[in-house]
Amino acid sequence: MFEPTSKAGRVWVAGVTLAVSATAWSMMPAGGATAAATAASDGCASDLLAAPQRAGKVAKAKPAAFKKAAQRNGQSVRSLTEAAEDATLWLDECGKQFFVEPRAAAPVAASRAEAQPNTGVPLADTFTLQSKPGSNRTIYLDFNGGTVSDTGWNDGDTDIVVTPYSMDSTVSTNFSDAELTQIQAAWQVVAEDYAPFDVNVTTRDLGQAAIDRTDAADQTFGSHVYLTNGGSIYDGCGCGGVAYVGVFSATGADHAYYQPAWVFANGTGTSGKSMAEAASHEVGHNFGLDHDGTSTRGYYSGADPWAPIMGVGYSQPVVQWSVGEYPDANNKQDDLSIIAQGAPFRADDHGNNAAGATTLPAGGSVNGIIGNRADVDAFKITGSGPTTVTLKGAAGVPNLDAKLTILNASGATVATVDPASARVSSGVASGLDASWTGDLPAGGATYTVLVDGVGTGNPLTAGKYSDYGSLGNFQLALTTGTVATNTVTVTNPGAQTGKVGTAKSLQIQASDSAAGQTLTYSATGLPAGMSINSSTGLISGTPTAAATSSTTVTVKDSTNATGTTTFSWTISPATSSCSGQKLGNPGFETGTAAPWSATSGVINKTTFAPRTGSWMAWLGGYGSTHTDTLDQSVTIPAGCKATLSFYLHIKTSEAAGPAAYDKLVVKAGSKVLASYSNVNAAAGYQLRTFDLSSLAGQTVTICFSATEDYSLQTSFVIDDTALNLS
């Protein structure tokens, strides 16, 4: 059992890792001496406890203090009681929460013989590594040391001097190649853990502005992680890492006060993977994540080959975010959703089906990221003969367990590749990558490759995992034979015309650069009533509707080489109909609406004098909230010019002024032609005209819609409508 000891005004727990909970960070003081557990006199008005104690012990022995502690942490008693079942949860003198975590059971020392990680960056440029340059969120992995002042980790005004990471007794920022190798390896792991998110994991100092958050409007902020060997905090805790909980998105002075997070190589071991597992874990606390444990253990160390990041992942090669699916899980937090509250998910980088597939060029490669368990990335491949598609996960320690699905041109599944994964070592798992080899037709074929993150089975079985955390970077590569490149040439026949009811035919002419090829014809955009013979290329039929269309003819040979041509085709009405007036009952003289549709009372012969005849259309005039409509559908023949006209008289009881209270909107289909209001009131009828020629070849609805507000009438009186063709 660990017992707390006091040292230099700070409270330490010997031989363990601390992660301080800031569940109620807004209640914490902006200054003062605080550390892993802050003395009550420094951070609260009154002590609840004489010394830090396990939360579970306080719940049983001091229920009144426990209830007050729940209030100070912004939790219900029930919630804190459930949390207190974790033996690693402590309460300080103020009643604030902090976690006490065991250090690595067997810290792994780095080997000087390790090869440089495949980061694509020379060792000399190690401190330029960035996983997502330009992101508004930052996780800064700082191996260079520095000075920490005026934070929750400082003892009063005493600065904390942070020494650079080192693999030996030589402590200097003049890092050896072996040390730079471990730094790059650590960056690889943390960058992969946070790959699904819009956050830049970097070893480059981007300045304090990239970390601090001045207020809620400041959307550029992050977490600073010191990776060092030891120092004054380590001397007190003997731990592997320390971090406040739920502070990543804190604002103002609070954000800086709860920085940085700490990783101590003396507690984790100096290897890049060990430091990285601790760094991802501690930053996870910053985002608000708790420990992944069981009913008997504070946190879960997993089973070959898997472990959760918020448990202990030092000894497993597949270490992923968790939603508490493993056996006897005591934490059901949705890690991904909680992190995304501070660092949003990345935008999807590739389509998820054949229609939106990204082209994977022969002899080339494409990078991608599986960002969530629903994400599937699709790629189009074209090749011939022996063909191989190879998927490799992120260099280092990937989180993605990938499956390949190969679809043929018709969408049928040709193959599914999902190798079984297994532990090789603490940093290597087999079966995460995937590769497919097939024999495509000599004439060439186009297939679709689907990339998906998968699990290994029922996660309630130890060592198995679901697709929840199977996310991250991958690279897809293609090797294949060369597809025969015949050239199909299609002669453009030029613009075509025709008339409704008159038979029409057009022979498409095409040729192939290779002899003996069979050509197949298809077309889109043909006039209604016409079709193309797929064997001969003859377009024939009798047009049934007047319209102008863009016709594209595609000709394909037996090797799938294609050629296309596009031309216009205008079908005019059977006889010249670009004359006359098209609206029915234009002056409303039938005394009924038809063929207009109108609200009750619109067709009228009282109160207002019609412009001509005996009837007119009267919209509005109620002096209360009301809507009147008047509309009629009309076909404007293709190739015709069309002019809409009507006479409008507006009379209102509204006071003169610029405010439009009652309105009349005139539309042709979805196109708004004009809007009038009480502001436009005038004596007598006014002629209004509109050019509708752009709507030729369409059937549109001419609509008048009048709306009045709750008082003072406005009347919109319409007469002598017309839609004239020319």
N, C-alpha and C positions, 0 to 999 in steps of 0.2 A: 504494500500500500504506500502511495506517495503522500508525504506530509509537507504542507506549505512551510516555508521559512521566510523570515523578513530580512531584507538586505538593503541598506542605504536608502531607506524611505520607500522602497519598492517591494512588492510582494512577488516572490518567485516560487515556482514549484520545481523542486530538484529533479533532474534527470528526465524531463519530459518536454514535449513540444506544446506550445501554447498558441491558441488562435482565439483572440479576444472577440466576443460578440458585441456588436454595436447595434443590437436590435432597437435600442432606444437612444441612438447616437445624438439626436437633437436635444436630449436631456443632459448630455455630457457637457462639462465645462469647456470653454474655448481655450483655456490655458491651465497651467498647473501641472503638478508632478503626477503623471499617470504612466502605467506600464501594463504588463499582461494582466495584472489585477490592480486597480487603482485604490489607494487608501481612501476611506470615506471622508476624512477631513479635507482631502484634496478635491473631491468631485461630487459631494452631496451634502445636504444640510445636516443630516444625522446618520450615524452608523446604524446598520441593521445587525451586523455581526462583528464580533471582536476580531475575527481573522477570517480569511477565505476558507470556505468549507465546500464539500461536495453538495450539489444541489439536492440530491436525494436524501442526504443526511439532514439538511435543513428542513426539508418537507416533513420529515418524521419527528424531529426533535423540537423544531421552532416554527410551528404552523403560522403564527401571527407574522413573524419576520418573512416567511416564505410568501405569504399573501401580499405583503408590501413589496417584496422583490418582483413579483409578477406585475404589479402596477407600474413599478419603475422601468420595467422592460417592455411595457406596452402589450402585455400578454394576459390572457385569462389564467386563473389558477390551474384550471384543467390542462391548458396548453403547456404551462411550465411543468406541471406534474408529469405529463407524458415525456417531455424533454428530459426531465431529471432521471428517467430510467436509464439514460446514457451515463455510465459511471465517469465519463470524461468531462461531464459538464460541472462547472464550479460556479459559485457565487462569491464575489468579493465583498469587502466590508459594506459597500454601498448597496449590495444586492444585484450588481450588474453581472451578466453572464460572461464566462470565458471558457474555452475548451482547453483541456490538458491532454495532449496526445503523446504516446510513446515515440521515441526516436527510432530510427531504423535498427532492427534487431542485429543486422550485420552490415554496417556501412560498407559500400563497395568503393574501393580505391580505383582511381583511373589508371589505365595501363598506358605507358609511354610508347607502346608498340602499335597502338591503334591507328588505322588509316584515317585520313581526313574524310569527314562525311561528304556525301555528294550533295552539297548545297549550291554548287555552281559559282561559289565565291572563293577566291584565293584566301589562304590563311591571313595574309597581310591586310585583307579587307574585312576581317571578321566583325569589326564593329560598324559595318554598314548594312548588316542583315536586316531585311524588312519583309514581313509576310504579306502586307497589303498597304503599300505606300499610298498616301493620300487619304486614308481612312480618318474619320473624326475621332476614333477611339484608339487608345494606345495601351499596350502592355510592354513596359520598358524593362528588359532584363539587364540589370546593371552589375557587371562583374568588376568594375573599375574602382569601387570604393568611393568614399567621400565623407561628408560631415552632415549629420542629421541634427537639426535644431528645432525647438519649439513645437514638438509633436507629442502625441500620447505616449511615445516611447522614451522621452527624455525625463531625467530626474531633475525637475526644476529647471534651472538655467544651464545645466551641464550639457555640453554638446556630446554627441556620440560620434566618435571617429570610426569609420568603417574601412576596414582594410580590403585590398583587392583579393579576389579569388586566387588561390595558389594550390599547386599539387605538392609542394614541398616547403622547406623552411625559407625559401627565397620568396619574399612577398613584395611584388613590384608590378607596376602596370607595363613593364617590359616583359610581356608574356612569352613563354616558350612556345614552340610549335605544338608540343604535346598539350599544353594548356589551351591554346587556341582551338585545337581539335575538339577538346571536351566542351568548350564554350559553344562551338558550332553544333555539336551533337545535342547539347541542351536546348539550344534555340530550335532545332529541328523538331524536337518532341513537343515543346510548348506551342510552336506555330501550328503543328498538326492538330493538337488538341483543340485549338481555337479556330481552326480552318473554316467551320461552318458559319462563323460570325464576321460581321463587318468590323474587324478590329485588327490593328497592325501590331503584331508581335515583333519587337525589334531589339537589337543590341546597340542601336545608334541613339545617342542622346539628342532628342528632338527639341529639347528645351522645356522649361517648366510649364509653358503655356499648353503643351501637349498633354500634361498630366493634371494640372489644376483645373478646377471648375468654379468660376466666379459666382455664378447664379444659375437659376433654372434655365435661363435662355442660352447659356453657354453650352453648346453641343460638341465642343472639342475638349475631351478630358480622358483620363485613364488611370492606370495603376503603375506604381513604381515598385519594382522588386529588387532588393539588394541580394545578390548571391555572393556570400563571403564565407570565410572559414569559421570565424568565431567572433570574438569581441565581447564588450561588456554585457550585452543581453545574453549571449550564449553562455558567458561565465556564470550568469545567474540561473539560467534555465536548463543548460545542458541538453538543448532540444535540437530538432531538425528544422524547425520553421515556425514562424509566428505571423499572425495576420488578424486584423479586425474583420468582422463579419458584416456584410451588407453596406459597405461604404463606397463602392465603386461610383455610384451616381450621386453621392452626397454633394452638397453645394457650399459655396463660401468658404469660411475658415475651417469648417468641419472637414471638408474634403482633404485639405492639406494636413490637418491635425491627425487624421487617422492613416496617413501614409508614413513610411512605405510598408510593404510586406517584406518578410525576411526569410531567407533560406540559408542554413548553416551547413557547409560541406563537412564540418567536423561531426555533424550529426547524421547527415545523409550519406556521406561518402563523397569523394571528389569526382566520381564518374559523371559524365554529362547526363545520362539517363536518370540516375538517382536524383541529381539536383533538379532536373526538369520535372520529374514526377512530383516533387515537393513544390516546385514553383507553380505548376498548374493547379495543384491542390490549394495552395495558399491564395492564389488569385481567385479560385473558386469561392473561397470564403469571402473575399472582397465583394464578389457578386451577390452573396447572400446564401451560399450553399452550406448545409450542415454535413455531418459525417454520415457515410454509408456504413452502417454496422448491422449487428444482429441482436437477438434478445440476450445474448451472453457476451458479446464483444462490442467494444466501443466503435470499432470500425472493421470492415470486412477486408481480408487479404486475398480473397478470391480463391479460385481453383484452376489448375492448368487448363487452358492457357490465359484465362481472363481474370481481370480485377477491375473494380470501379475507381475512377480518378479520385473520388472523395472518400475512398477507403485507403488501402495501401497497395500501390502498384509497383513497388520496387522489384519484385521477383517475377512478374508476369510480363509477357511480350504484347498482349492485347489488353490495353488499358483504356477504358472508354467512359463517357458520361453515362449516367444511370437514371432510371426512373423507379428503382427499387423492385426489380423483377427477380433478383437472385434469391436463393433459399433463405428463409427466415429473415428477410430484410426488415429493418426497423425504420427505414427512411424512404418514403414514397415521393420525395420531392422530384419534380420534373426539371432536372438540371438544365436542359436546353432552353426551356421556356423562361426559367429564372435568369439565366445568363443573357438571353435576348432582351430582357427588360433594360439592361444596361448597354449591351452591344448587339444591335439588331442582326438578324440573319442576313447573310449575303443574298443578293439577287441571284435568281437561277441563271446559270450560264449556258445551258443547252436545252433545246426542246426535249419533250418526253415521249415523242412518238415519231413514226416515219415521216409524217407531214412536216414536222418541225426539226428534222434531223440535221445535224451539222456534218458537212462533208469531211471525211477522213481521207486525205489524198494517198495514193499509192506511194509507198516508200517514205511516207511522212508520219507525223504524230500530232496528236491534239491533246491538250491538257483539260482537265475538268475537276469539279468538286461535287461530291454528293453531299448536299446540305441538310437533308432531313430524311426521315424514314420513308416519306412519300416521294422523294425525288428519284426520278429515273432519267438518265441522260441518253439521248439517241444520236446515232451517227450513221451516215450513209457511206457505204463502200462500193466501189465499182472495180471489177477485176476479172481475170480469167485464169484458168489452170490452178495449180497449187497456191493456196491463199492462207495466210496466217494473220490473225488478229491477236495482239498481245496487250494485256493490261497489267500495269505495274502500279502499286500504291506508292504513297509518299516515301521518299528516301528516309532512312532512319528507323523509326518505330511507327509504322502506319496504324491508323485506327480503322481504316476501311477494309472490311472483308467483302470482296467484290464477286458478283455473279455476272456472267456474260450470257445474253440470249441473242441468238442469230435468227433473223426473219428473212424469208425470201421476198421476191417482188410482190407476191400476192398476200403477204402478211402472215404466212404459215411459219410455225417455228421449225427451224432446221436443226438447231442444237441449243442445249443449255449447258453451261460450264460453271460449276461451283465446287472447286476442290475442298476436301475436308481440311479444316485448320487444326494445327497441333503446336504445342510448345516445343521449340528447339532449345532455347535458352531464355534468360530473363529479358533479352533484347531482340529475340528473333522468333517469329512464328512462321510455320509453313502453311501453305494453302490459302493465303490471303489474296494473292494475285490469281489471274486466270488467263488462259490462252486457248484459242480455237484454231484448228487447221481443217480446211475443206478444199474440195476440188471444184472450182467454178467452171461453167461451160467455156469451151475454147473461144466461142464467139463473144464472150463477156456476159456478165450479169451484175445487177445491182441489188445488194442486200442491205438490211438495216441491223445495226448492232446496238443492243440495249445494255446499259451499265447500271447495276443496282447494288446498293449495300444490303447485305443479308446477315442473318445470324446462323447459329449452328444447331438450333433445336430449342426445346423447352427450357427457358432460363431458370426454371425452378429446379432443374438438375444441375448440380454443382459443375462448374466448368463450361456449361452451355450459356449462350447469350442470344438475345434477339437482335433484330435489325435497328433497335432504337439508337444505339451509339455507334453503329457501323457507318461512319461518315468520314469524309476527308478527301484529300487530293488523290488524283490518279493521272496516269498518262496512257493513252491508247495509241498503238502503232499498227501499221498495216504493211505487209509485204504480199505482193501478188504479181501475176503475169501481166503482160501488156495486152490490152484489148485491141483487136483489129480496128483500124480507124478508117473505114470506108467513108466516102463523102457522098451524101444524097443531096442533089440539087433540085429544087422545085421552082418552076417558072411562075413568076407573078403574072396573073392574067389581067391586072389593072382593075380599076373601079368598075363595078357591075351595077346594072339597073334592071328593073322589071316592074310588072304591074300585077296587082291582086287579080287572080282569076285567069292569068295568061301563063301557059306552060313555059318553062325556061330550062335550059340545060347548058352546062359548061364542062368541058373536058380539061382536067388538070394534067399538065405535062410535067414529068419528073424523070430524072436519070440518076444512075449510080456509077461511081468511079470504078467499081469492081464488076466484072462480067458475071452473068448467071445469077444475079441476086433477084429474089422475089420481093416486090414492093407491096406494102400494105398502106392504105390511105385512111385517114380519119379527119374530121373537121369539127370545129366549134364555131358558134356564132352564125350558123346558116339561117336564112330567112325561114319563118314558119312555113311548113308545107314542103320543104326541100330536104334532100338527103344526099349522101355521097356513097357510091359503090366502093367498098373497101378493097376490091380486087382490081378495078379498072380506073378508079379515080374520076368517074363521071358523076358530076353533080346534076341532079334533075329533080323536077317536081313542079307543082303549081303553087305559087305563093298565096297564102291565105290572109295575110295581114300587112298593112302598110307600115313600114318602119325602115330605119337606117341602122345597119349593124356592121360590126367589124368581124370578118370571117377569117379564121386561121386554119389552114390545111397543113397537116403533118403527114409526112411520108417516111416509113421505116422499112429498112431492109432486114434480111434474116440474121444479121450480126448485131441488130439493135441500133445501128447507125441511123440517124434521123436528119431530116431537113424540113424546114417550114417556110411558109410564106403567108402574109396577111394582106388583105385587101378589103375595101368597103363594098357594101351591097345595099343599094337603096331600092326599096319596093314602094311604089306610089299607089294611090287608090285606083280602083278599077276604072273609073272615069274621073275626069277633072272635077274635083269637089272643092277647089280653093276659091269658093265664092259663096255668098249668102250669109245669113245670120243663123247661128247654131243654137241659141237658147230657146227653150220652150216657154210659152206664156210670158214673154219678156215684159209686157206692161201690166200683167196681173189682171187682164180684163176678163178672164173667165170667172172671176169672183172667188176662185179657189186657188190653192197653192200649186197643185200638180202642173208640171213635173217638178216644181220646187218642193223641198221639204221645209216646213216652217213651224215655229212654235205658235201656240194658240194666239189668235188675235192679230197676227202680223199682217195678213192680207186684209185690207181695210178700205172703207170708203167714207169714214166719218172724221170729223174734227179738222183734218188737213185736206186741202184741195189737191187732187192729183195734178201732175204736170200736164198730162193729156189723158183723155178717157175718163173713166169713172172710178177706177181702183188704183191703189198704190200699196207699197209695203211699209208699214209703220213699226219700227223697232224701238224699244224703250218707251219713255214717256210715263213710267209708273211712279217715279219719285220715291222709290224704295229699292232695296237690294233685289235685283232681277237680271236675268239674262234672256235675250231673244236671239234666235238664229234663223237664217234663211240661206239654203244652199241647193245647188243643182249640179249633177255630174254631166260633163260634156266631153266629147271626143274631138280633139284637134287633129285633123289629118296630117300625115307626114308631108313635109315639103311646103306646107301652107304658112302664110303669115296670118296672125290672129290678133285682133284688138278687142279688148273688153272695155265697154263704156256703160255708164249709168248716170242718172241725175240724182243728186243728193241735196236734201234740204235739212238743215240742222237748226232746231229751236231749243232753247234751254232756259230754265229758271235759276240756274246757278249764277252767282255774282260774277261780274267781269273780272278777269285776272288770268294769270298764267297756269293756275292749277287745273290739271285734267282729272276731273272726278268721274265722269261718265264717258265711255269709249266705244267706238265702232272699229272693229278690225276686219279688213277685207283680205281674203286669201285665195290663191289658186293652187289647189293641192296643199303642199307644205310650204309654199312660197308666200310670204306676207307681202301683199301689194301696197297696202297703205293702212294707216291708223288715224282716226279722227276722234275728236272729243268735243266737250262743251266749249272749249276754247275756240273751235272753228265755227261756232254758231254764226249764221248770216241769214239775211232775208232771201227768200226764193230758192229755187233749185240751181245747183251748180253742176256743170258737166265734169265728169271725171273719166279719164281714159288711161288704159294700161296696155302695153305691148306684151302679148303672150306667145310670140312666135317661138321663143326658146322651148316651149312645151309641146311643139308640133310632134305628132306621132304618139301622143299620150292621151289617156282619159283622166281628166282632172276634175276636182270638185270646186266650183265657184262658191265661196262661203262668205256671208256677212254675219258677224257676231257682235251684238251690242250688250254691254254690261253697264248697269247703273249701281251707284253706291246707295247708302241707306236713306238719303233725303234729296229733295229738289230734283225734279225731272229734267231729262234731256231726251228729246225726240229726234231720231234719225229716220227720215222719210226718203224712201228710194222709189224711183219710177223710171220707166223706159230703159230697161237694161238691154244690152246687145253684146253678142260676141261675133264680130264680122270677120270673114275670111277673105283673103286676097292672094 
